[in-house]
């Protein structure tokens, strides 16, 4: 009996240790250290991390990558018939980087990772065309969304690794309300997890559109995010898994307003609950879940600085007052890359 009691005691202790380990795996940050990787006169809202490279797409046709090791950076510029090209979306496959412009015409370029050759793979001319976000499900299937040219989202898809793209007809897409659109704030109003894809809208309506079959069918849910005006609504979203997600944004014309600007879901986007009303950040340009945090830790950049939550968005801590970051992506659960006005930086969370 004494031996059995001893064995049970050991098992109990080990179980407690495992439970403790799971709890403390969610990092708790109190400060950050910022290291500038690239400083030029650009406006950058699109980042893609590719091993030791951070690819970026920016205004005035600028694109390239910064190196995270001792290699040199690569900076280039695309010109097209004297057009003022502004890139706000970027995505990648194993062999290629894709960058997509806003405005008319919409220009989607493919860049080979091995020799950096550039090819225009899609162009759309329309007075209302404005693409906001670009993502890939895998190396073959990708999707981009934009503001409506009719009464539905603009959506293009590829199934051949980005060699060709087709626009999806409106009868296969959800309808948008009058004055409802998307925001090209940080390439994060389109989120993909497995076969699941979410789109978040703003303007006169702020809703979430979800598809569990790579965009073939859609369901729509209402959100409590501030809406009703041209520059209100959800500007950014992230999902930790197929159930846990967060949306943020606010009122771009009232940057300090920190109510009705952040909400959480635990059912894959069907229902949303406002969080931290009158607390934390104001207008948010980009939010990202910290990797391996169990969906507890979130970092937001925007007009009131860099904010962090370690409790699923209930409470927020300001880690920086820098208002010039537009987008952020994590390398691991303590390191991220952020970009914005005239800079790309590495952020170490402590």
C-alpha positions in Angstrom: 0.0 0.0 0.0 2.8 2.4 0.8 4.4 1.7 -2.6 1.1 2.4 -4.4 0.7 5.6 -2.4 4.2 6.7 -3.4 3.5 6.0 -7.1 0.2 8.0 -7.0 2.0 10.8 -5.3 4.7 10.9 -8.0 2.0 10.9 -10.8 0.2 13.7 -9.1 3.3 15.8 -8.8 4.2 15.2 -12.5 0.7 16.1 -13.5 0.9 19.3 -11.5 4.3 20.1 -13.2 2.8 19.6 -16.7 -0.1 21.8 -15.8 2.2 24.5 -14.5 4.3 24.3 -17.7 1.3 24.8 -19.9 0.2 27.8 -17.9 3.6 29.5 -18.0 4.1 28.8 -21.7 2.0 31.9 -22.3 4.6 34.7 -22.3 4.1 37.7 -20.0 5.8 40.8 -21.5 6.7 44.0 -19.6 8.9 45.8 -22.1 10.3 45.7 -25.6 13.7 46.4 -27.3 13.5 47.8 -30.8 16.3 47.3 -33.3 16.0 49.2 -36.6 16.7 46.9 -39.7 15.8 49.3 -42.5 15.3 53.1 -42.6 14.2 54.8 -45.8 11.5 57.2 -46.8 8.7 54.7 -47.4 5.3 53.8 -46.1 5.2 50.0 -45.5 2.0 48.0 -44.6 2.9 44.6 -45.9 5.4 42.1 -44.5 6.2 38.4 -45.1 8.8 36.4 -43.1 10.8 33.9 -45.2 13.4 32.2 -43.1 16.2 34.7 -42.7 14.6 37.3 -44.9 11.7 39.7 -44.3 10.1 40.7 -47.5 8.2 44.0 -47.7 6.0 45.9 -50.1 5.5 49.6 -49.8 4.4 52.8 -51.5 5.9 54.3 -54.7 6.5 50.8 -56.2 9.1 49.9 -53.5 9.6 46.3 -52.5 12.4 44.0 -51.4 13.7 42.3 -48.3 15.8 42.9 -45.2 18.1 40.2 -43.9 18.0 38.9 -40.4 21.6 37.6 -40.6 24.7 39.2 -42.1 23.5 39.2 -45.7 22.8 42.3 -47.6 19.4 43.8 -48.0 17.6 43.8 -51.4 15.7 46.9 -52.4 13.9 47.4 -55.7 11.2 49.5 -57.4 8.5 48.7 -59.9 7.4 51.3 -62.4 4.5 50.8 -64.8 3.7 53.5 -67.4 4.3 56.3 -65.0 1.7 55.0 -62.6 1.9 55.8 -58.9 2.0 52.3 -57.6 1.3 51.6 -53.9 1.7 48.1 -52.6 -0.3 47.2 -49.4 -0.5 43.4 -49.7 2.0 40.6 -49.8 2.0 36.8 -49.6 4.3 33.9 -50.4 4.6 30.3 -51.6 7.7 28.2 -51.3 9.1 29.6 -54.6 7.5 33.0 -55.0 6.6 36.3 -53.3 3.4 38.1 -54.5 2.8 41.8 -54.1 -0.6 43.5 -54.9 -1.3 47.2 -55.4 -4.2 49.3 -54.4 -6.1 51.6 -56.7 -6.8 51.5 -60.4 -5.4 49.5 -62.1 -4.9 46.7 -59.7 -1.5 45.1 -60.3 -0.4 41.7 -58.9 3.3 40.8 -59.4 5.1 37.5 -58.8 8.7 37.6 -57.7 10.9 34.5 -57.9 12.8 33.8 -54.7 15.7 32.2 -56.5 16.6 34.9 -59.0 14.2 37.7 -58.1 12.6 37.8 -61.6 9.4 39.8 -61.6 6.3 38.9 -63.6 2.9 40.7 -63.8 0.3 37.9 -63.3 -2.9 39.8 -62.9 -4.2 43.3 -63.8 -7.7 44.7 -63.3 -8.9 48.0 -64.6 -12.0 49.6 -63.0 -12.7 53.0 -61.5 -13.7 51.3 -58.2 -11.0 48.7 -58.0 -9.1 48.6 -54.7 -7.6 45.4 -53.4 -6.9 45.2 -49.7 -5.4 41.9 -48.7 -3.7 38.8 -50.2 -3.1 35.3 -48.6 -2.3 31.7 -49.7 -3.8 28.5 -48.3 -0.9 26.5 -49.6 1.6 26.6 -52.5 -1.1 26.3 -55.1 -4.2 28.1 -53.8 -4.4 31.8 -53.0 -7.0 34.5 -52.6 -7.2 38.3 -52.6 -10.0 40.5 -51.6 -10.9 44.1 -52.4 -13.6 46.7 -52.2 -16.7 46.1 -54.2 -16.9 47.1 -57.9 -20.5 45.7 -57.8 -22.5 44.7 -54.7 -20.1 42.0 -53.4 -16.5 41.9 -52.4 -13.9 41.9 -55.2 -12.2 38.5 -55.0 -9.6 36.8 -57.1 -8.3 33.3 -56.7 -5.5 31.1 -58.0 -5.2 27.3 -58.0 -1.9 27.0 -59.9 0.5 28.7 -57.5 -0.2 32.2 -58.6 0.5 31.7 -62.3 -3.0 32.7 -63.2 -5.8 34.5 -61.3 -9.6 34.5 -61.9 -12.1 37.0 -60.5 -15.0 35.3 -58.6 -18.5 36.3 -59.8 -20.8 38.1 -57.4 -23.4 35.3 -57.4 -20.9 33.1 -55.5 -20.0 35.7 -52.9 -21.8 37.4 -49.9 -23.5 40.7 -50.6 -22.1 43.9 -49.1 -24.2 46.7 -47.7 -24.1 50.1 -49.2 -21.0 51.8 -47.8 -19.5 48.6 -46.6 -15.9 47.8 -47.7 -12.5 46.6 -46.5 -9.4 48.5 -45.2 -5.9 48.1 -46.6 -4.4 48.9 -43.3 -1.9 46.0 -42.8 -2.8 43.1 -45.0 -4.8 41.6 -42.1 -8.5 41.9 -42.9 -8.2 38.5 -44.6 -7.1 35.6 -42.3 -6.6 31.9 -43.3 -6.3 28.9 -41.0 -6.3 25.5 -42.8 -9.4 25.6 -45.1 -11.0 28.4 -43.0 -10.9 31.9 -44.3 -12.3 35.1 -42.6 -12.9 38.6 -44.1 -13.6 41.6 -41.9 -15.3 44.7 -43.1 -15.9 48.2 -42.1 -17.5 51.5 -43.1 -21.3 51.7 -42.8 -21.3 48.1 -41.7 -18.7 46.1 -39.8 -19.2 42.3 -40.3 -17.2 39.1 -40.4 -17.5 36.7 -43.4 -16.4 33.1 -42.8 -15.8 30.2 -45.2 -14.8 26.7 -44.0 -14.2 25.5 -47.6 -11.6 27.9 -48.9 -14.1 30.5 -50.0 -16.5 28.4 -52.0 -19.4 29.1 -49.6 -19.8 31.9 -47.0 -21.7 32.7 -43.8 -22.0 36.2 -42.3 -22.0 37.4 -38.7 -22.6 40.9 -37.2 -20.0 42.5 -34.9 -20.3 45.1 -32.1 -17.4 47.1 -33.5 -18.2 50.8 -34.1 -19.7 51.3 -37.6 -21.9 53.6 -39.6 -19.4 56.0 -41.0 -16.9 55.8 -43.8 -13.8 55.3 -41.7 -15.2 53.1 -38.9 -15.2 49.4 -38.4 -12.8 46.4 -38.3 -9.4 47.2 -39.8 -7.5 44.1 -38.7 -8.1 40.5 -37.5 -6.2 37.4 -36.4 -7.2 33.9 -35.5 -5.2 31.8 -33.2 -7.0 28.6 -34.4 -10.3 27.8 -36.1 -12.2 29.0 -33.0 -10.3 31.7 -31.2 -10.1 35.1 -33.0 -9.8 38.8 -32.4 -10.8 41.9 -34.4 -9.8 45.5 -33.9 -10.0 48.8 -35.6 -12.2 51.7 -34.4 -12.7 55.2 -35.8 -9.9 56.4 -38.1 -11.1 60.0 -37.6 -11.0 59.7 -33.8 -7.7 57.9 -33.2 -7.8 58.1 -29.4 -11.3 56.5 -29.1 -10.8 53.2 -27.3 -14.4 51.8 -27.0 -16.2 49.6 -29.5 -12.9 49.0 -31.2 -11.9 45.4 -30.1 -13.8 42.2 -29.8 -13.2 38.4 -29.4 -14.8 35.2 -30.6 -14.5 31.7 -29.3 -16.8 30.1 -31.8 -15.0 30.7 -35.1 -16.5 34.1 -35.7 -20.2 33.4 -35.3 -20.5 35.7 -32.3 -18.3 38.5 -31.0 -17.9 40.1 -27.6 -16.5 43.6 -27.0 -13.4 43.7 -24.8 -11.7 46.3 -22.6 -14.2 49.1 -23.2 -12.6 52.6 -22.6 -9.3 50.9 -21.9 -6.1 50.1 -23.8 -5.4 51.2 -27.4 -7.4 53.5 -29.7 -7.5 53.0 -33.5 -5.7 49.8 -34.4 -3.9 49.1 -37.7 -2.7 45.6 -37.0 -3.1 42.9 -34.4 -1.4 39.5 -34.1 -1.6 36.6 -31.7 1.7 35.7 -30.1 2.7 32.1 -31.2 2.4 29.3 -28.7 0.4 31.4 -26.3 -2.7 29.4 -26.2 -4.6 32.3 -27.7 -4.0 34.4 -24.6 -1.3 36.9 -25.8 -2.0 39.5 -28.4 0.0 42.5 -29.7 -1.5 45.5 -31.4 0.1 48.4 -33.3 -1.7 51.6 -34.2 -2.3 55.3 -33.7 -1.7 55.1 -29.9 1.4 52.9 -29.9 2.2 49.3 -29.3 0.0 47.4 -26.8 0.1 43.9 -25.4 -2.5 41.7 -23.6 -1.7 38.4 -21.9 -5.3 37.6 -20.9 -7.1 37.3 -24.2 -7.7 41.0 -24.5 -9.2 41.8 -21.1 -6.4 44.1 -20.0 -3.8 45.9 -22.1 -0.3 47.2 -21.4 1.3 49.9 -23.5 4.8 48.9 -24.5 5.7 51.8 -26.8 4.3 55.2 -27.6 5.5 55.0 -31.2 2.5 55.7 -33.4 4.3 55.1 -36.7 3.9 51.3 -37.0 1.3 50.0 -39.4 1.9 46.2 -39.4 3.6 43.5 -37.4 4.5 39.8 -37.8 6.0 37.3 -35.3 9.0 35.2 -35.9 8.7 33.3 -32.7 6.9 34.0 -29.4 9.4 36.6 -28.3 10.5 38.2 -31.6 8.5 40.2 -34.2 9.1 42.4 -37.2 7.2 45.6 -37.5 7.0 48.2 -40.3 5.4 51.5 -40.9 6.5 55.1 -41.6 10.1 55.1 -42.9 11.2 52.0 -41.1 11.3 48.2 -40.6 12.4 47.0 -37.2 12.9 43.9 -35.1 11.1 43.9 -31.8 12.3 41.7 -28.9 9.7 41.2 -26.2 11.0 40.9 -22.6 
